[in-house]
Amino acid sequence: MVSTIIGRLSQAFLLLLVMSLIGFIGIHSVGNPVFNLVNIETATPEDIRNATIALGLDQPVWHQYFLFIGNVLSGNFGTSYIYHLPAFELVISKLPATLELAIVAMSIAAPGGVLLGLLAGRRKGKPIDRAILHGSVIALSIPSFWLSMMLILVGAILTGWFPSGGRGSTAALFGAEWSFLTLDGLRKMTLPALALAIPNIALIARLTRSGTIEVETQDFTRFCQAKGLSSRRILFRHTLPNISVPIVTIIGMQFGGMLAFAVVVESIFNWPGVGKLLIDSIQLLDRPVVMATLTFISIAFVGLNALVDLFYVVLDPRTRRSA
């Protein structure tokens, strides 16, 4: 068990190092942030050179990268060029918005996808099975930006049931502001949460359906039926636990994906989360904020996947014996 944990942590650290290098090279190849900080019309070459030196951008890229790694290890991501605030604190201030949106979306997607998948698997070949399969294909094929705009069209413009954007009112809890604690915040969260949840419902449903069909054909399921157990008991006490490992895997990966890649949804719905901060910082070439955001996203994504891998030991004894 200990060796498994050490191995997972080593892989996670190496992956984070590679991702930080790719992100650092990428953000340093898209432009010069100095031109966003000085008045180009009045600035002299001397002013531009002084600003470049002040930001440390006159050093070679490899030297800047090692300085960045050294600062990160000491907990310093630098100061935002635009907001003039510590970069990582700025990212953390946007985290509650993204975190609650991802939690609400997964709270819709996980039970909805599992129930639809179980229903389709038990009704293989029936009209309800075909309807769920066709619906899941459509949901997975729709681009997130188009789905978001259609939700705004139907939910905000045609019916007027929900606001089209913004975070709404918030209430304080555990030292942070949360919009799910207010009615206005819940109304404004509904459409972006659905935009994140719908593709994941389809993905989880398809995975659950295939697992259900596979387990239903195995001998122990027939033995349970021969003993006279009810279909509901077999489904929830025997079938569902045996397909839980891949379901937990996809839920963990998709939740990490929501934290990392909710950029499009947050931008369309003007949701002030980490994804929108990343897009705004890239446009403004705010390198400290971009690197702090990418580092946080990488840690969240890799950490969640590592936790899912370790959770296998709890769910599947075969994994524990193998480890």
C-alpha positions in Angstrom: 0.0 0.0 0.0 2.8 2.4 0.9 4.7 1.6 -2.2 1.6 2.2 -4.3 1.1 5.7 -2.7 4.8 6.6 -3.2 4.6 5.4 -6.8 1.5 7.5 -7.5 2.9 10.6 -5.9 6.1 10.2 -7.9 4.2 9.9 -11.2 2.1 12.9 -10.2 5.1 15.1 -9.4 6.8 14.2 -12.7 3.6 15.0 -14.6 3.2 18.3 -12.8 6.8 19.2 -13.7 6.3 18.4 -17.4 3.0 20.3 -17.5 4.6 23.4 -15.9 7.4 23.3 -18.5 4.9 23.1 -21.4 2.8 25.9 -19.9 5.8 28.1 -19.2 7.2 27.8 -22.7 3.7 28.3 -24.2 2.9 31.5 -22.4 6.3 32.9 -23.2 5.9 32.4 -26.9 2.6 34.3 -27.4 3.7 37.9 -26.9 5.5 40.5 -24.7 3.5 41.6 -21.6 5.5 44.8 -21.4 3.5 46.3 -24.2 0.4 45.9 -22.2 1.9 47.7 -19.2 3.4 50.8 -20.8 1.8 53.4 -23.0 3.1 52.5 -26.5 2.4 56.0 -27.8 4.5 57.8 -25.3 7.0 55.2 -24.1 10.6 55.4 -25.2 12.8 52.5 -25.9 14.5 53.2 -22.6 11.1 52.9 -20.8 10.4 49.6 -22.5 13.9 48.3 -21.6 13.5 49.3 -18.0 10.1 47.6 -17.7 11.5 44.5 -19.2 14.4 44.4 -16.7 12.0 45.2 -13.8 9.9 42.2 -14.7 12.9 39.9 -15.2 12.0 39.3 -18.8 15.5 40.2 -20.1 16.8 36.8 -18.8 16.9 33.6 -21.0 13.7 31.6 -20.9 15.5 28.6 -19.2 16.7 30.9 -16.5 13.3 32.4 -16.0 11.8 28.9 -15.7 14.3 27.7 -13.0 13.5 31.0 -11.1 9.8 30.2 -11.4 10.3 26.6 -10.1 12.4 28.0 -7.2 9.7 30.5 -6.3 6.9 28.0 -6.6 8.7 25.7 -4.2 8.8 28.6 -1.7 5.1 29.3 -2.4 5.6 32.4 -4.4 4.0 32.6 -7.9 4.8 36.3 -8.3 2.5 39.3 -8.5 -0.1 39.9 -11.2 1.0 42.5 -13.8 -2.6 43.7 -14.2 -4.3 43.3 -10.8 -1.2 44.0 -8.7 -2.1 41.2 -6.3 -0.3 37.9 -5.5 -1.0 35.6 -8.4 -1.9 32.5 -6.4 -4.1 34.4 -4.0 -6.0 35.8 -7.0 -6.5 32.2 -8.2 -7.7 31.0 -4.8 -10.2 33.9 -4.6 -11.8 32.6 -7.8 -11.8 29.0 -6.7 -15.1 28.9 -4.8 -17.0 29.9 -7.9 -15.5 27.1 -10.0 -15.6 24.6 -7.2 -19.3 25.0 -6.4 -20.2 25.0 -10.1 -18.3 21.7 -10.6 -19.9 20.1 -7.5 -23.4 21.1 -8.5 -22.9 19.9 -12.1 -21.4 16.5 -10.9 -24.2 16.2 -8.3 -26.6 16.2 -11.3 -24.5 14.2 -13.7 -23.4 11.3 -11.4 -26.7 10.0 -10.1 -28.5 10.9 -13.3 -26.0 9.1 -15.5 -25.9 6.0 -13.3 -29.7 5.7 -13.1 -30.1 6.1 -16.8 -27.3 3.6 -17.5 -28.8 1.0 -15.1 -32.2 1.5 -16.7 -30.8 1.1 -20.2 -28.7 -1.9 -19.3 -31.7 -3.7 -17.7 -33.8 -2.9 -20.8 -31.3 -3.8 -23.5 -32.8 -3.5 -26.9 -36.0 -2.0 -25.7 -37.3 1.5 -26.8 -36.1 3.1 -23.5 -32.6 1.7 -24.1 -32.5 3.0 -27.7 -33.8 6.4 -26.6 -31.0 6.7 -23.9 -28.3 5.6 -26.4 -29.4 8.0 -29.1 -29.8 10.8 -26.6 -26.3 10.1 -25.2 -24.7 10.2 -28.6 -26.4 13.6 -29.3 -25.3 15.0 -25.9 -21.7 13.9 -26.4 -21.6 15.3 -30.0 -22.8 18.8 -29.2 -20.0 21.3 -28.6 -20.0 22.9 -25.2 -20.3 26.4 -26.6 -23.4 25.5 -28.7 -25.0 23.7 -25.8 -24.4 26.7 -23.6 -25.9 29.1 -26.1 -29.0 26.8 -26.6 -29.5 26.7 -22.8 -29.4 30.5 -22.8 -31.8 30.7 -25.7 -34.3 28.3 -24.1 -33.8 28.9 -20.4 -33.2 32.7 -20.4 -34.6 34.3 -23.6 -37.6 32.2 -24.6 -38.9 31.2 -21.2 -37.2 33.7 -18.9 -36.9 31.1 -16.2 -33.2 31.7 -15.5 -30.7 34.5 -15.8 -28.3 34.3 -18.8 -25.1 35.0 -16.9 -23.3 36.2 -13.8 -22.9 34.6 -10.4 -25.6 36.4 -8.5 -25.9 37.0 -4.8 -23.5 35.1 -2.4 -23.4 34.2 1.3 -20.3 33.7 3.4 -19.4 30.2 4.7 -16.1 28.9 5.9 -14.5 32.3 5.0 -15.5 32.2 1.4 -18.5 33.5 -0.7 -20.8 30.8 -2.1 -23.7 31.5 -4.5 -25.5 28.1 -3.8 -26.5 29.5 -0.4 -28.9 32.1 -2.0 -31.9 31.7 -4.2 -30.5 34.2 -6.7 -27.2 32.4 -6.8 -28.9 29.0 -7.4 -31.0 30.5 -10.3 -27.9 31.9 -12.0 -26.0 28.7 -11.4 -28.6 26.4 -13.0 -27.8 27.0 -16.7 -24.0 26.7 -16.5 -24.3 23.7 -14.2 -26.5 22.0 -16.8 -24.1 22.9 -19.6 -21.4 21.0 -17.7 -23.6 18.2 -16.5 -25.4 17.1 -19.7 -22.4 15.7 -21.5 -21.2 13.9 -18.4 -24.7 12.4 -17.8 -24.4 10.9 -21.3 -20.9 9.6 -20.7 -21.6 8.1 -17.3 -24.9 6.5 -18.7 -23.1 4.8 -21.5 -20.4 3.4 -19.3 -22.9 2.2 -16.7 -25.1 0.6 -19.4 -22.2 -1.4 -20.8 -21.1 -2.5 -17.3 -24.6 -3.5 -16.4 -25.1 -5.6 -19.5 -21.8 -7.4 -18.9 -22.5 -8.1 -15.2 -26.1 -9.3 -15.9 -24.7 -12.1 -18.1 -22.4 -13.5 -15.5 -23.1 -16.6 -13.4 -23.4 -15.0 -10.0 -26.3 -12.8 -11.3 -28.1 -15.9 -12.5 -27.4 -17.5 -9.1 -29.0 -14.5 -7.4 -32.0 -14.8 -9.6 -32.3 -18.5 -8.9 -32.3 -17.8 -5.2 -35.3 -15.6 -5.7 -33.8 -12.2 -5.0 -35.7 -9.3 -6.4 -34.5 -7.5 -9.5 -34.0 -4.3 -7.5 -31.9 -6.0 -4.8 -29.7 -7.7 -7.5 -29.3 -4.4 -9.3 -28.3 -2.3 -6.3 -26.6 -4.8 -4.1 -24.7 -6.9 -6.7 -24.6 -5.3 -10.1 -23.9 -1.7 -9.1 -21.0 -2.6 -6.7 -19.4 -4.7 -9.4 -19.4 -1.9 -12.0 -18.4 0.8 -9.4 -14.7 1.0 -10.2 -15.0 2.3 -13.8 -17.9 4.6 -12.8 -15.8 6.1 -9.9 -12.9 6.5 -12.4 -14.9 8.4 -14.9 -16.6 10.6 -12.2 -13.3 11.5 -10.8 -11.7 12.3 -14.1 -14.7 14.3 -15.3 -14.8 16.2 -12.1 -11.2 17.1 -12.5 -12.0 18.1 -16.1 -14.8 20.4 -14.9 -12.3 22.2 -12.6 -9.7 22.3 -15.4 -11.6 22.8 -18.6 -14.8 24.8 -17.7 -13.2 27.7 -19.5 -15.8 27.9 -22.3 -18.8 27.6 -20.0 -17.5 30.1 -17.6 -16.7 32.6 -20.4 -20.2 32.2 -22.1 -22.1 32.6 -18.8 -19.7 35.2 -17.4 -19.1 33.0 -14.4 -16.2 34.5 -12.4 -14.3 31.3 -11.8 -10.8 30.0 -12.4 -11.4 29.2 -16.1 -12.6 32.8 -16.9 -9.6 34.2 -15.0 -7.3 32.0 -17.2 -8.8 33.3 -20.4 -8.7 36.9 -19.3 -5.1 36.5 -18.1 -4.0 34.9 -21.4 -5.5 37.8 -23.4 -3.7 40.3 -21.1 -0.5 38.3 -21.1 -0.5 38.3 -17.3 2.1 35.6 -17.0 2.2 35.1 -13.2 -1.6 34.6 -13.1 -1.5 32.3 -16.1 1.2 30.1 -14.5 -0.5 30.1 -11.1 -3.8 29.1 -12.7 -2.2 26.4 -14.8 -0.3 25.1 -11.8 -3.5 25.0 -9.7 -5.4 23.2 -12.5 -2.6 20.7 -13.0 -2.5 19.9 -9.3 -6.2 19.6 -9.0 -6.5 17.3 -12.1 -3.5 15.1 -11.2 -4.4 15.0 -7.5 -8.0 13.9 -8.2 -6.8 11.2 -10.6 -4.3 10.0 -8.0 -7.1 9.8 -5.4 -9.2 7.8 -7.8 -6.4 5.3 -8.3 -5.9 5.0 -4.6 -9.7 4.6 -4.1 -9.5 1.5 -6.2 -8.0 -0.3 -3.2 -11.1 0.4 -1.2 -13.6 -0.6 -3.9 -11.8 -3.6 -5.4 -10.0 -6.1 -3.1 -8.3 -7.5 -6.3 -6.5 -4.2 -6.7 -5.3 -4.3 -3.1 -3.8 -7.8 -3.5 -2.2 -6.8 -6.8 -0.6 -3.7 -5.1 
